[in-house]
Each structure stands twice: as C-alpha cells, then as structure tokens.
C-alpha cells in the first residue's frame, strides 16, 4: 500500500492527464451515438443560415380562383350556345349534349311547367309546340341558366336587336332581352320566329317540326352548329311531338 501511495504521489500529474483524455474520448463517443439515434438528424453547415421561404397560400388561392373563372362556363356563353370550356384541347359540347347531363326530374318539371304555354302558342301562331319547347330546353338548359333564364326570364337567349324596345341585360360582351316573366319570353319567341327572316316558316304545318327545325337553322336562329339536328333529337328524346296533336 505504501508503494502504491508513493507511486500515485510521484505520478499524479500523468495519471490526471490520462483520466482527462479518457473522459473526453468517452464523452465524444456518447455524443456521436446520441446523434445517430436522433429521429431527425440535422447536418451542421458552417456559414450564415439561409432562411427557407415558405410558399404563399394567398398566391395559390388567387391562381386557383383565376383558373376557375377561365374554365367555368359563363351564363352568357350558355345563352349563346357556346359551351366550349376554357381549357384548350377539350371537345366542344353542343347544347343537346349539355342538356342531357341535367337530371331527368329537372327536365320533366320544366316540360310540365310550360306544356300548356307552348300548346297555346301553337294554336295562336301555328308553330309546333314541340319546336317551341325544344328551343326553350336547349337555350335555357331547362331553365337552369342564371344569366338568361333565371335572371332575365329569357328562355330562348333572344338577343337585343335594333327594333327591340323592351328592357335589356348587358354583361359587357352580350346583350339579351329582359322580360318580366317567363310567359312574356315565350310570347316574344313566337313573334320572333314568325316575322322578319323567319316569316317563310309559317308555310309549314304546326305538326311538321322537322321542317321548322331546318328552317330555324337555315335562317340563322343563333349560331349553334347543327341546330336542326339538336332540336329534332330533343323533341324525339322527350317525345315533345305529343304536344303537337
């Protein structure tokens, strides 16, 4: 024991240095192991930290809003039978194709609402009831278009003309006739397609919906491609010809 005590007294400085070295080594090893076990290891990079710029939520919202405006079909476009979506490369939808996507119950309700109106118009003006109702179904999309049917009571998208003295509704790019009620719209439609450029159609009978359909297209009732075909398809799909008897 005396020898050990004398050895420690003579070599205490060396032993102290060895203990310090061992302590540092153990500490580094422990730190390294803890670093490896960390759930989110972060690499230390010398130099000033560069702040990470977070994406702006408001920017994404504005872009989405703009895209929605470009891709949505405006009521003015529907009223003029332009169902072309804003995104290029998509096939243009005709009015008939748009119509048959509406719930059958909505279409039937529209037919039931105006069947007697179109019968009265046929008896007064000689226009097939089927033509009147098919025209209304296509142009107003069974009364669902806000800008024309709902807000203007214009179920045929009849445009403003130089001889029109009634109220109008203008969205900046299109002008439609504005009516007090739906019945006025149907009456004006009857006057519209039996006068002027359409006077010749009155030679056809009130049951000859095919010649009336062809005549409306030939005389330029709006600019929908294959309007006659669409009118005939609408009449035959929903059996509107029954209203001509």
VENLIN-V789825 format. One line per field, one symbol per residue. psi: psi as a letter, one per 20 degrees, with the letter a starting at -180 (. if undefined). burial: I if it has 9 or more other ideal C-beta (glycine too) atoms within 8 Angstrom, else O. A space follows every 50 residues. Layout:
psi = ???
burial = ???
//
This chain:
psi = ghggghghhhkhgghggghggggggggggghgghghiphmpppppqrppo ppoqqphhghgggggghhhhhqoqhhgghjknkoqhpqiqppprhghhgi iqphhgghhgghhjghghghhghhijpphhgghggggghilkjipghfgg iiknjjkprprhjpjaqrppjhhqpqppqhrhghghghgghgjjrcijhi hiiqrjimhghgghhgghjlnakpplggghggggghgjliihii.
burial = OOOOOOOIOOOOOOIOOOOOOOOOOOOOOOOOOOOOOOOOOOOOOOOOOO OOOOOOOOOIOOOOOOOOOOOOOOIIIIIIIOIOOOOOOOOOIIIIIIIO OIOOOIIOOIIOOIIOIIIOIIOOIOIIIIIIIIIIIIIIIIIIIOIIII OIIIIIIIOOOOOOOOOIIOOOOIOIIIIOOIOIIIIIIIIIIIOOOIOO IOOOOIOIIOIIIIIIIOIOIIOIOOIIOIIIIIIIOIOIIOIIO
//
